[in-house]
Amino acid sequence: MSVHVGDYMRGKYLVFASVAVVLVCLVLFTSSYGVASISVSEGEQLRDKLEVKIFRGTIVSVTNTSVVVEGNEFSGELIARGMWIGVNESFIGRGSWIKVMGKVETKDSLIAMVSVEKNERTFNILLGLEQDGLTILRPRLFKVFHTKNYFAIYGEIISKGTNYMVIKNHDRKVMAVINPDSTWYKAGQGVVTWSEVSGEFKPGDVIRVFYHNILVLRKNFRDSFGINAILWGYSGAIIDLTSGTSLVRYLGE
């Protein structure tokens, strides 16, 4: 997932007035530091003071609670505790910082952070980072949509991993997440697992995917991190319009 320097430098200081980031901060404060709980009304007052910075910097060190960064916009320690969505060149998954920290390297990175003041203390919090072949983002940076009906997306496969495909439609990029062990009915063949047939869906192929659930990355971040949404929940179909391979979700007799 490429990042264009011009895209994020034009908006490197963004006032992010979203309750989602406030909630991230509250969770970190109350669970990790024992700071007194902040009421909803106090959270509403805090949110106008939140300034998100997205910049290029260097990860200097990684611990089981934080990262230390150096950059023109900020140098210091960023709190990293909590849950993350991590994507590398072969896999996407969700896990705690302890699980994903081993993939973070001490190198140049795209960094998203927010600073919050509470009780005369400043908390600098990591919201996301991108390195070559790795992107990690806090789940609360996404809006979640579920539906009993089908959504559908049409586009070109531009990259793949073991359990995902990145699909491009015009200037939008979405990541379709698929369990390698999930079962499908392949037209003309029968029941298969995704791992058995995923090789038939190749970069450059045009596909149509029907799905139920979508995580939409908030605008300030998708402009910088180069992905618009994550799809999952396929009780519909995946059709490769280039090769003709057609799959329908199989949930058993």
SVG drawing of the C-alpha trace seen along z (x, -y; Angstrom):
<svg xmlns="http://www.w3.org/2000/svg" viewBox="-31 -22 48 54">
<polyline fill="none" stroke="black" stroke-width="0.4" points="0.0,0.0 1.9,-3.0 1.9,-6.4 2.4,-9.6 4.4,-12.2 2.4,-15.1 -0.9,-13.6 0.0,-13.6 2.4,-16.6 -0.4,-18.9 -2.5,-17.8 0.2,-16.9 -1.6,-18.8 -5.2,-17.6 -7.7,-18.4 -9.5,-15.1 -12.8,-15.8 -13.9,-12.2 -15.2,-10.5 -13.4,-7.4 -10.0,-8.8 -11.3,-10.1 -12.4,-6.6 -8.9,-5.3 -7.4,-7.7 -9.9,-6.9 -9.3,-3.2 -5.5,-3.7 -5.8,-6.1 -8.1,-4.0 -6.6,-0.5 -2.9,-1.2 -2.2,-4.1 -4.9,-4.0 -5.9,-7.6 -9.3,-8.5 -12.1,-7.9 -13.1,-10.8 -16.9,-11.4 -18.6,-11.7 -19.0,-15.4 -15.3,-15.8 -14.5,-13.7 -16.6,-16.0 -14.6,-19.0 -11.3,-17.3 -12.0,-16.3 -11.6,-19.8 -8.1,-19.9 -7.0,-16.8 -4.4,-17.4 -3.5,-14.4 -0.1,-14.5 0.8,-12.4 4.5,-12.6 7.6,-10.7 10.0,-9.8 12.3,-7.0 11.3,-4.3 14.3,-4.3 13.2,-1.5 10.2,0.8 9.1,2.0 6.1,4.0 4.3,0.8 5.5,-1.9 7.8,-3.0 10.3,-5.8 10.4,-7.9 12.5,-10.7 11.2,-13.2 10.9,-16.9 7.3,-17.0 7.8,-15.0 10.5,-13.1 9.8,-11.0 7.9,-8.0 4.5,-7.0 2.1,-4.8 1.3,-1.7 -0.7,0.5 -4.1,1.8 -5.5,3.7 -4.3,3.3 -5.1,4.3 -1.9,5.4 -1.3,6.0 2.0,7.3 2.8,8.6 1.2,12.0 -1.4,11.7 -3.9,9.5 -4.9,10.0 -6.1,8.4 -4.1,8.6 -2.7,6.9 0.4,4.7 2.4,7.6 1.5,9.7 2.2,7.2 5.3,5.4 7.6,8.0 6.9,7.0 7.7,3.3 11.3,2.5 13.6,-0.4 13.5,-2.2 11.9,-5.1 8.1,-5.0 4.9,-6.9 3.6,-7.7 0.2,-8.8 -0.1,-10.1 -2.2,-12.2 -1.3,-14.1 -3.8,-14.5 -3.3,-16.5 -5.0,-15.2 -4.3,-16.2 -1.3,-18.3 0.2,-15.3 0.7,-14.9 0.0,-11.5 1.4,-10.9 -0.4,-8.0 0.5,-6.0 -2.5,-5.7 -0.9,-4.0 2.3,-3.4 3.4,-2.2 6.8,-0.7 7.8,1.2 5.5,4.2 3.7,3.4 0.8,1.3 -0.7,1.2 -3.8,-0.8 -5.9,-1.0 -9.4,0.7 -11.1,-2.4 -9.9,-4.4 -12.5,-2.5 -16.2,-2.9 -18.0,0.4 -21.0,1.2 -23.0,4.4 -25.9,5.4 -28.2,8.4 -28.2,7.6 -25.3,7.9 -22.9,5.2 -20.8,5.7 -17.6,4.3 -16.1,4.5 -12.5,3.8 -9.0,5.0 -6.8,7.2 -3.6,5.2 -2.0,7.3 -2.6,10.5 -1.7,12.2 -2.5,15.5 -5.8,14.3 -6.6,11.1 -6.8,9.4 -6.4,5.6 -9.0,4.5 -8.8,1.1 -11.8,-0.6 -11.0,-4.1 -9.1,-5.9 -10.4,-3.6 -8.6,-0.6 -10.3,1.9 -8.9,5.0 -11.0,8.2 -10.2,10.5 -10.8,14.2 -10.1,17.1 -7.8,19.6 -9.8,22.4 -13.2,21.1 -15.3,23.4 -16.7,22.4 -18.6,24.1 -16.6,23.7 -18.7,23.8 -17.9,27.0 -15.9,28.5 -17.6,28.7 -16.6,27.8 -13.1,26.3 -11.3,24.2 -10.0,20.7 -6.4,21.8 -7.0,24.4 -8.3,21.9 -6.9,18.6 -4.1,19.0 -6.7,18.7 -7.3,15.1 -4.3,13.2 -3.2,9.6 -4.5,7.8 -7.7,9.9 -11.0,8.0 -13.4,9.5 -16.7,8.9 -17.1,9.6 -20.3,9.8 -20.0,9.2 -21.9,8.2 -19.5,6.3 -17.2,3.3 -14.7,1.3 -14.2,-2.2 -11.1,-4.0 -11.7,-7.5 -10.9,-10.1 -7.9,-11.8 -6.1,-8.4 -7.1,-6.8 -5.7,-9.8 -2.3,-9.0 -2.3,-5.2 -3.7,-4.5 -6.5,-2.2 -10.2,-3.0 -11.9,0.0 -11.6,3.6 -14.3,6.1 -15.3,9.5 -18.3,11.7 -18.8,13.5 -22.0,15.5 -22.4,14.4 -20.0,14.9 -16.6,14.1 -16.4,14.0 -13.3,13.6 -14.5,11.9 -11.1,12.4 -10.5,16.1 -14.2,17.2 -13.6,18.8 -16.8,18.4 -17.2,19.2 -20.3,19.3 -19.9,19.4 -20.5,22.9 -21.7,23.3 -22.4,27.0 -25.6,29.1"/>
</svg>
